[in-house]
Amino acid sequence: MATVVITGNKGDITANTDMKRRVCPITLDARVEEPWLRAGNFRHDAAKGDAIDKWVLDHQTELIRDILSMASGWNEAGNPEMYRGPNLGKFEEWSYVIGNILGFVGIKNFLGNLSAFYQDADPDRYALTEMFILLAEEIGEGKSKTMVAREIYDLLKGARDNTALPINVLKALDSDNANALGKVLQGLAYGEIANGMKLIREKDQSKNAFAYRIVKA
């Protein structure tokens, strides 16, 4: 398995739907608004010929030694289970080993920012989450109340910020046609899950029509 490292400012790097699960995001918090303007408190001072890239090359032996010491220390301790975070499918062993090594040396919350990263990396999923939350607030998650396509159309059309909705939903709303939205909802009711919720379509005898409700996935 290859490891590729990419750096950039927050918001400049995005991963598509296929790649996002293969990305391990790392956030560096400088705790100041403009870290590049700091003076006199950099550990590596480029003005003194000690830029970070040069420092890493000059100290690569020590850095590799420290990394190997972390791994060997965990191994010699009997591989204690220190990690209780996400276990990535098809990367289970990697998650287990790296998470436990980091936990062993006191670095907690490995992969703890995955959820936020996935939202940024997949705006469509985030938009669907916002829509399901809105429907759950109106219909009541898991309750027996349902809404037909026309009712959902009116609800979404009148939402204060419906620009955050999925693109296909926005197009249906712009068409001023509840039937167009009904076709989109019918497609979403076949397995789409967001924020632990899903939309289901069923016959509502009291309304003599197909209606929708939100349930836990």
Secondary structure, DSSP 4 states (H G I P E B T S, - for coil): ---------TTT----TTTGGG--------SSS-GGG--S--SS-GGGT--HHHHHHHTHHHHHHHHHHHHHHHHHTT------S---TT-HHHHHHHHHHHHHTT---TTTTHHHHHHHH-HHHHHHHHHHHHHIIIIITTSS--B-HHHHHHHHHT-TTGGGS-HHHHHHHHTT-HHHHHHHHHHHTTT-EETTEEEEEEEETTTTEEEEEEEE-
